[in-house]
């Protein structure tokens, strides 16, 4: 089998190579460079250390190593998507778009198409049902990354391998220590890679600037303070409002008037909702409910609207505008622009995905 392993220099992808070699497989190792360290003002993206560790892993296991530069593709697709989403008042998810358009999109167009399988260090699994390969949840519920992969196509999923998906994170680190891998104790990456150590708000300010607007209490209409642009804030946000007598949470944004609406308290009711409307809804591998939904039936599902270990129980239905989830419990921080990941009722198979509107 002809396998490409995407290795980032972290412990997870390093252990992937170890496991593949133990199975008698000999992957070609690829490091995808997407950082913006060449852009003015962007520093300290750890590409140099990443490449150093990845090339060491390749030498250790006798694998061919290649660096693939997808900087332009990342900028044209993921960075521009992030900026435009924020400009529209949406809450973007760069990680979802990076997986869809770069790691399993642009890479496949450039190099991945030469391989039967692409192996990565994501915490996810796959399962074949009636001859179709589905994306499925990982053994470790805290590390599960299926929500970040929920915009992949059937063709992309059909080629994927997740060698660590059946392991707990602690097991992965144990293997790395036993194999004496240099990444064994390396911390998991946090945040958006292309920023390096640049503050997120500084990044947004560079492209969208500042524009003063009012912060208004939703329940009373009272002006509590000012902000420097709605694009610096997202639904459910608490920090960075600089208001007294809190806590205060952002619960609504008026894009036209540049107004942030907030509610007070540690758990204000205005943070929650039961109804989640979706646009751009599609089935990842196979439409397993289409006939029922088209007939007006409601399907019991599990779902997530952000990266958490917990699933919500809900009921999926088709509407004139798209699709809708009605949650059994009120859900906090339903933010337009984020993606809802929809699982089967066993919270195992990833069935569908849609953007919250």
Protein Blocks (a to p, Z undefined) as FASTA:
>chain_A
ZZddddehiaklmmmmmmmmmnopacddddddfbfklpghiahiaklmmmmmmmmmmmmn
opacddddfklmmmmmmmmmmmmmmmnopacdfklmmmmmmmmmmmmmmmmmmpfbdcdf
bdcddddeehiacddddfblmlocklmmmmccfklmmmpccfklmpcfklmmmmmmmnop
aklmgccdehjfklmmacfklmmmmmnopaddddddfklopafbdcebjklpcehiaghn
lpghiacddfbdcfklopacddedjbdfklpcfbdcdehiacfkbccklmmmmnopacdd
dddfbdcfbdcdddddddfklccdddfbdcehiaehiacddddfkomacfbdcddZZ
